[in-house]
Amino acid sequence: MPDSGSKAAEATGQEHIPSAGAEVTAAVESATAATAGAVGPAGVSAPAGVSVPAVSASAAPVAEAASAGVRRTSLLVTLVLGGLTALPPLSMDMYLPALPEVTDALKSPAATVQLTLTACLAGMALGQLVVGPLSDKLGRRRPLLVGMIIYILATAMCAIAPNVELLIAFRLLQGLAGAAGIVIARAVVRDLYDGVEMAKFFATLMLISGVAPVIAPVIGGQVLRITDWRGVFYVLTVVGVLLTLVVWKWLHETLPQERRQTGGVGAALRTMKGLLADRVFTGYMLTGGLAFAVLFAYISASPFVVQEIYGASPQTFSLLFGVNSVGLTIVGQINGKLLVGRVRLDKVLGIGLAVMTLASVALLLMTSGVFGKVGLWPVAAGLFVLMSAMGLIMPSTNTQALMRTPHAAGSASALLGTSSFLIGAVASPLVGIAGEATAVPMAVVQLACSLLAVGLFLGLCRPWRRGSEV
C-alpha cells in the first residue's frame, strides 16, 4: 500500500525511488536500463551462468550522476533500514533472559527450549531463499510488507503458545516471515550504494542495529520483572506493528521496473547457481556464515553460561550482553569511519578473523580449566573481545560479496543470509550437548567455526591475489 508519493509514481507505471529530488529520479529511470548490473565494481564480471544486460558506455556518466543523487537517502530511510536489520537481534535477544524461565514454565529440558532459537534461526534462513529472488522480480516493497504482517501474527501466536512444541512451530513461522526484513534491507543498500560507500553504509547500519542487542536483553530482563516470558513476545508484537507502519509510510521502492529479474522459479535457481559458481563470492558467503555461527554459539549458550554456571541474575546477564554489543558497535564504527577507504577490506577482514580465533582459544582454555577455576569476569572479557571482532568481519564479508552481484542483489543477499542462519542453526544445539554445567561445548564450537572461517577465507577468497580491490 504505497503512500501518496508512490501513487503518483504508479500513475505513470513506475515505482517511486527515494532520492534528493524528482529530477534525480527521472535521471535514474532513464539510465537504469543501460546500467543495471552488467559489471560489478573494479571490473568484476557477473558469475558464470548469470545473464545480464549489455551496458552502454554513453549512459555511464548519466547513471553515475543519478546514482549520486539516489544515494543521498534521508536519515529516516537510513533509520528504517537499521530497524529492519535490528529485527533479528530483537527477536532473538529480548527472549534470551527468559530461556531458563521457559524451561521451567513449559516443563521442558534446556536442549528442547533451545530449539525455539534454532527454529527461528532456521526460519530466517529458509525465508530469505524465497524473499530474496521475489524481491528481484517484484521489487523490494511488496514482499517486505507481506512478510512484516505475517511476522506480527506469528509473534502474537508465540505469546499464547500452550506448550514448547507449538512455541517451536510459531518461532519457525516468525523466522520465515522476519526474513523479509533482513534480506531486503541488504538488497536496498546494494540498490543505492557501491564499493567503499557501501562498506561505510553497512557500518552505519551496524551502529543503528547494534543498539538492538544492547537494549534488547535489558528490555527483556525488565519485562521479566513485571510479567512472565510471554510478555516478551507481546512487546515484540508491538515493535513489529510499529516497524511495519514506518515501512509502509516511508520506505519506497528502490528497484525500478527496468532492473527487475524476469522468469519464474527456474530462472531464480539458475541465478543462485551462477552466484554459487563464483568461488570468491562463495568464499565470502561461507566466511561470514561461520563467523555468524561463532556469534550465535555465544547468543545461544550465554544465558545458561552466565546465569546457571556463574550464578548471575537475568539483569546482570542483560548488562553483560549489552556491554558486549557496545563493543561490537564501537569497533564497527571505527571500521566504517577510520579504516574503510584507508585499509583494504580483505586486510580488515583478516584482522577480525585473527582476533575472533584468538578469543575463541582463550575461552576454551578458561572454560576447560587449564587456568584453574576461572570466574565470570575473565570469561566475560573473552566474550567481549570475540563479539567486538564481529564489527570488523560482518561489514567486510557483506560488502565484498555484494560488490560482485549488482545484477542480482536480492538473490545474493538471500544466499548470504541463508548460509549464515543455517550454519548458526546447526551450531546452536551443539553448545548444549554436554548439559548446563559446562561452557566447554560453546568454546569448542566457536574455535572450530573460527578456524574453518579462516581456512575458507584463505582458500577461496585468496585475498593476496586481488590487491587492487577495495
NUKE-582803 format. One record per residue (C-alpha): z, y, x; residue in one letter. Coordinates in steps of 0.05 Angstrom, whole numbers, padded with zeros to 5 digits, always signed. Example, Ala and Ser with C-alpha at 12.3 -4.5 7.8 and 13.67 -1.06 7.14 Angstrom:
# residues 2
+00156-00090+00246A/+00143-00021+00273S/
This chain:
# residues 470
+00000+00000+00000M/-00024+00059+00041P/+00003+00128+00033D/-00037+00190+00016S/-00067+00195+00085G/-00092+00124+00082S/-00120+00134+00012K/-00165+00189+00037A/-00190+00145+00092A/-00202+00087+00044E/-00245+00132+00000A/-00295+00134+00057T/-00289+00060+00071G/-00249+00069+00136Q/-00177+00057+00155E/-00131+00114+00176H/-00112+00116+00250I/-00052+00156+00275P/-00078+00209+00323S/-00069+00280+00345A/-00118+00305+00292G/-00176+00289+00247A/-00227+00306+00300E/-00198+00253+00346V/-00201+00201+00291T/-00274+00217+00279A/-00289+00211+00353A/-00254+00144+00356V/-00293+00118+00297E/-00359+00138+00327S/-00344+00108+00395A/-00305+00046+00377T/-00364+00001+00362A/-00394+00012+00430A/-00329+00005+00469T/-00289-00048+00434A/-00262-00095+00486G/-00324-00113+00526A/-00289-00108+00592V/-00216-00106+00610G/-00183-00058+00658P/-00201-00060+00731A/-00265-00096+00715G/-00231-00158+00685V/-00281-00193+00641S/-00265-00228+00576A/-00244-00300+00587P/-00295-00355+00582A/-00311-00375+00511G/-00295-00308+00480V/-00354-00267+00458S/-00350-00191+00459V/-00400-00137+00440P/-00441-00101+00492A/-00417-00033+00515V/-00458+00030+00521S/-00448+00070+00584A/-00463+00135+00548S/-00407+00121+00499A/-00353+00114+00553A/-00337+00188+00561P/-00331+00197+00486V/-00287+00136+00479A/-00243+00158+00536E/-00232+00226+00505A/-00220+00196+00437A/-00171+00146+00466S/-00131+00201+00499A/-00121+00233+00432G/-00103+00169+00396V/-00050+00153+00448R/-00013+00216+00432R/+00023+00180+00376T/+00081+00213+00342S/+00153+00199+00361L/+00162+00169+00292L/+00107+00117+00304V/+00140+00100+00370T/+00206+00090+00335L/+00172+00046+00282V/+00143+00001+00336L/+00211+00000+00370G/+00242-00021+00304G/+00192-00078+00296L/+00206-00104+00366T/+00281-00096+00353A/+00279-00141+00291L/+00282-00207+00330P/+00345-00188+00370P/+00376-00161+00307L/+00362-00226+00270S/+00390-00266+00328M/+00446-00225+00359D/+00481-00200+00297M/+00492-00272+00278Y/+00518-00295+00346L/+00592-00276+00338P/+00592-00315+00272A/+00568-00382+00302L/+00638-00411+00311P/+00657-00389+00240E/+00594-00420+00211V/+00612-00485+00247T/+00679-00486+00211D/+00656-00459+00144A/+00599-00508+00135L/+00637-00565+00169K/+00581-00579+00217S/+00581-00594+00292P/+00564-00538+00340A/+00499-00571+00361A/+00475-00572+00289T/+00494-00499+00277V/+00456-00480+00340Q/+00394-00508+00305L/+00398-00447+00260T/+00379-00407+00321L/+00326-00457+00342T/+00295-00457+00272A/+00290-00381+00271C/+00260-00381+00341L/+00210-00436+00325A/+00190-00399+00261G/+00177-00336+00300M/+00135-00376+00349A/+00092-00411+00297L/+00086-00349+00253G/+00054-00310+00309Q/-00002-00360+00315L/-00021-00345+00243V/-00007-00270+00240V/-00039-00252+00307G/-00110-00276+00291P/-00102-00250+00220L/-00087-00181+00247S/-00150-00183+00290D/-00190-00200+00227K/-00156-00159+00171L/-00125-00103+00211G/-00052-00093+00231R/-00023-00062+00168R/-00032-00112+00112R/-00007-00175+00148P/+00053-00135+00173L/+00074-00112+00104L/+00067-00181+00073V/+00108-00211+00130G/+00163-00160+00123M/+00170-00173+00048I/+00177-00248+00060I/+00227-00234+00115Y/+00271-00195+00066I/+00271-00252+00015L/+00285-00306+00068A/+00343-00266+00098T/+00374-00257+00029A/+00369-00333+00018M/+00405-00345+00085C/+00464-00305+00058A/+00473-00352-00001I/+00457-00418+00033A/+00508-00470+00010P/+00501-00518+00069N/+00475-00519+00141V/+00411-00557+00123E/+00388-00502+00075L/+00411-00449+00124L/+00366-00480+00177I/+00308-00481+00128A/+00317-00409+00108F/+00324-00388+00181R/+00258-00422+00195L/+00225-00382+00139L/+00259-00319+00164Q/+00229-00331+00233G/+00159-00346+00205L/+00159-00280+00167A/+00193-00239+00222G/+00138-00260+00270A/+00092-00207+00238A/+00133-00150+00267G/+00135-00180+00336I/+00062-00196+00345V/+00033-00136+00310I/+00077-00086+00348A/+00048-00112+00414R/-00023-00111+00386A/-00014-00039+00363V/+00008-00020+00433V/-00055-00054+00461R/-00097-00016+00410D/-00071+00051+00435L/-00057+00042+00509Y/-00084+00011+00572D/-00064-00001+00645G/-00006+00039+00672V/+00002+00076+00606E/+00012+00010+00570M/+00065-00012+00620A/+00102+00054+00611K/+00099+00048+00536F/+00126-00023+00538F/+00184+00004+00580A/+00195+00057+00526T/+00196+00004+00473L/+00247-00034+00514M/+00292+00028+00513L/+00286+00031+00437I/+00290-00043+00423S/+00343-00050+00477G/+00391-00012+00432V/+00387-00071+00383A/+00421-00123+00426P/+00472-00071+00447V/+00494-00055+00377I/+00476-00119+00340A/+00534-00163+00365P/+00580-00104+00357V/+00558-00095+00285I/+00563-00169+00274G/+00633-00171+00302G/+00655-00112+00259Q/+00623-00144+00197V/+00664-00206+00210L/+00727-00163+00208R/+00715-00145+00135I/+00676-00205+00108T/+00651-00273+00128D/+00587-00296+00164W/+00546-00287+00100R/+00557-00212+00104G/+00516-00211+00169V/+00455-00234+00130F/+00467-00183+00075Y/+00466-00128+00128V/+00401-00157+00157L/+00370-00157+00088T/+00384-00082+00081V/+00356-00070+00151V/+00293-00107+00131G/+00284-00066+00068V/+00292+00000+00106L/+00244-00020+00161L/+00192-00044+00110T/+00195+00024+00075L/+00186+00060+00141V/+00126+00017+00160V/+00094+00027+00091W/+00102+00102+00096K/+00087+00119+00169W/+00053+00063+00207L/-00022+00070+00193H/-00079+00025+00213E/-00095+00024+00288T/-00152-00026+00288L/-00217+00004+00260P/-00264-00039+00219Q/-00315-00039+00276E/-00267-00073+00324R/-00244-00129+00279R/-00259-00202+00292Q/-00306-00239+00245T/-00306-00312+00226G/-00254-00360+00200G/-00204-00408+00229V/-00256-00438+00276G/-00271-00370+00307A/-00197-00356+00316A/-00186-00423+00351L/-00246-00410+00397R/-00217-00342+00415T/-00150-00373+00433M/-00184-00428+00472K/-00221-00376+00511G/-00157-00338+00526L/-00121-00401+00550L/-00181-00417+00594A/-00165-00353+00633D/-00120-00380+00688R/-00087-00314+00703V/-00073-00298+00630F/-00042-00366+00621T/-00001-00356+00684G/+00030-00291+00659Y/+00040-00322+00590M/+00079-00382+00617L/+00118-00340+00667T/+00141-00293+00612G/+00156-00353+00566G/+00201-00386+00618L/+00237-00321+00632A/+00249-00315+00558F/+00277-00386+00558A/+00327-00363+00611V/+00346-00305+00566L/+00352-00349+00504F/+00394-00401+00540A/+00443-00344+00551Y/+00437-00320+00479I/+00448-00390+00450S/+00505-00411+00495A/+00543-00347+00507S/+00582-00345+00441P/+00613-00413+00458F/+00620-00400+00533V/+00655-00333+00524V/+00696-00349+00462Q/+00710-00423+00466E/+00713-00436+00541I/+00742-00369+00564Y/+00781-00354+00500G/+00752-00284+00486A/+00753-00254+00416S/+00688-00241+00377P/+00698-00167+00391Q/+00704-00180+00467T/+00642-00223+00465F/+00605-00168+00428S/+00626-00117+00480L/+00604-00161+00538L/+00538-00176+00504F/+00527-00102+00493G/+00541-00085+00566V/+00491-00137+00589N/+00439-00108+00542S/+00453-00039+00570V/+00437-00067+00639G/+00371-00094+00614L/+00354-00027+00582T/+00372+00014+00643I/+00331-00030+00690V/+00273-00027+00641G/+00275+00048+00643Q/+00278+00050+00719I/+00218+00006+00718N/+00179+00049+00669G/+00198+00117+00697K/+00201+00105+00772L/+00165+00041+00790L/+00104+00036+00744V/+00046+00073+00777G/+00080+00072+00845R/+00093-00002+00856V/+00044-00056+00835R/+00065-00093+00772L/+00060-00160+00807D/+00109-00137+00860K/+00157-00112+00807V/+00150-00179+00771L/+00163-00217+00835G/+00227-00178+00848I/+00250-00191+00777G/+00237-00266+00784L/+00274-00269+00850A/+00336-00233+00822V/+00335-00278+00760M/+00333-00341+00803T/+00389-00318+00849L/+00433-00300+00789A/+00419-00370+00760S/+00440-00403+00825V/+00505-00362+00826A/+00521-00380+00754L/+00510-00454+00768L/+00556-00452+00829L/+00611-00416+00790M/+00608-00458+00727T/+00605-00524+00765S/+00670-00509+00802G/+00641-00500+00872V/+00684-00437+00880F/+00744-00468+00844G/+00767-00444+00776K/+00728-00381+00760V/+00750-00334+00705G/+00709-00296+00654L/+00693-00234+00694W/+00655-00265+00753P/+00613-00305+00703V/+00602-00242+00661A/+00578-00206+00724A/+00528-00261+00738G/+00502-00258+00667L/+00496-00182+00673F/+00451-00188+00735V/+00410-00242+00701L/+00400-00200+00638M/+00383-00138+00678S/+00326-00174+00714A/+00291-00181+00647M/+00278-00106+00648G/+00230-00118+00706L/+00200-00183+00681I/+00183-00174+00608M/+00143-00109+00610P/+00104-00134+00671S/+00083-00201+00642T/+00063-00170+00575N/+00023-00114+00607T/-00013-00158+00658Q/-00032-00208+00605A/-00054-00159+00551L/-00096-00118+00600M/-00142-00177+00605R/-00152-00183+00530T/-00173-00117+00497P/-00223-00156+00455H/-00170-00199+00420A/-00103-00164+00425A/-00074-00197+00363G/-00091-00268+00386S/-00067-00253+00457A/-00003-00224+00430S/+00006-00286+00387A/-00002-00332+00446L/+00047-00291+00488L/+00099-00291+00433G/+00089-00363+00411T/+00096-00391+00481S/+00159-00351+00493S/+00192-00372+00428F/+00171-00445+00433L/+00197-00451+00504I/+00261-00415+00482G/+00268-00462+00423A/+00265-00522+00469V/+00316-00492+00516A/+00365-00473+00461S/+00394-00542+00443P/+00396-00564+00516L/+00451-00514+00532V/+00499-00551+00485G/+00481-00621+00506I/+00548-00632+00541A/+00591-00602+00486G/+00631-00538+00481E/+00677-00549+00541A/+00629-00533+00598T/+00579-00478+00615A/+00542-00521+00666V/+00484-00540+00620P/+00470-00466+00607M/+00466-00452+00682A/+00423-00514+00695V/+00373-00495+00642V/+00370-00423+00668Q/+00358-00445+00740L/+00305-00497+00721A/+00266-00447+00679C/+00272-00393+00734S/+00244-00440+00787L/+00187-00461+00741L/+00171-00388+00726A/+00167-00371+00800V/+00123-00432+00813G/+00074-00415+00757L/+00071-00342+00776F/+00051-00360+00847L/+00007-00419+00829G/-00033-00390+00770L/-00030-00314+00777C/-00038-00314+00853R/-00018-00241+00860P/-00036-00236+00933W/-00110-00244+00914R/-00110-00185+00866R/-00083-00128+00907G/-00129-00075+00876S/-00099-00082+00806E/-00042-00040+00778V/
